[in-house]
Amino acid sequence: MPVPHEGRRIIEVSWASDALFAATAVPVALGVTALEPVSVVVALGLFLASLGVWIYAFGLGLVRSARGDNVAVANLFLLQGSAPKKIKQHLFGSLALSVVIALATGFRAPAGFLVPMLPLGLAGLWAARHGTFPARGSTAPRPARSKVARSASERTTRDGSSGGRAGE
């Protein structure tokens, strides 16, 4: 499946991290003990990289929110409504592969259980940089009117005035 152009580097890094993780964790799981230190360093390195990616993606999400986009954790990191299907297939495919590798090799390389945080963080980074979000005011539910506002509105209706709120 070809990598879409928009955000291509993020998607490529996600798949490359899976390849690096598999190249070090799978041999250890198969008994190549000489690679254990390398596997641990790679797994912890990928996890530490994920922390930076998560913080950066969250910061970009805050900036987009401050500029008026309705950014929530679900559409930032889980890509709900913020990414096209092809992008989701790549990023969640990479995440799924990472989880499978972690589960398959975790009995011999337990540090690998931390690695799936990177593909998930990269999904958030893709959404923060390239995702589409609705404008903040367009999907916000209308706030409920307080009892005081309702009773004032009802009083003016009985007096013969419009009964609506100011500006309506």
SULQUIUR-V90332 format. One record per backbone hydrogen bond with DSSP energy under -1.0 kcal/mol. NH is the residue of the N-H (numbers start at 1). CO is the residue of the C=O. If there is no record, write none. Layout:
BEGIN
NH/CO
NH/CO
END
This chain:
BEGIN
8/5
11/7
12/8
13/9
14/10
15/11
16/12
17/13
18/14
19/15
20/16
21/17
22/18
23/19
24/20
25/21
26/22
29/25
30/26
31/28
32/27
33/31
35/32
36/33
39/35
40/36
41/37
42/38
43/39
44/40
45/41
46/42
47/43
48/44
49/45
50/46
51/47
52/48
53/49
54/50
55/51
56/52
57/53
58/54
59/55
60/56
61/57
62/58
63/59
64/60
65/61
66/62
67/63
68/65
69/64
70/134
71/69
76/72
77/73
80/74
81/79
88/84
89/85
90/86
91/87
92/88
93/89
94/90
95/91
96/92
97/93
98/94
99/95
100/96
101/97
102/98
103/99
104/100
105/101
106/102
108/105
109/105
112/109
113/110
114/111
115/112
117/114
118/115
120/116
121/117
122/118
123/119
124/120
125/121
126/122
127/123
128/124
129/125
130/126
131/127
132/82
136/68
150/146
151/147
152/148
153/149
154/150
155/151
156/152
157/153
158/154
159/155
160/157
161/156
168/165
END
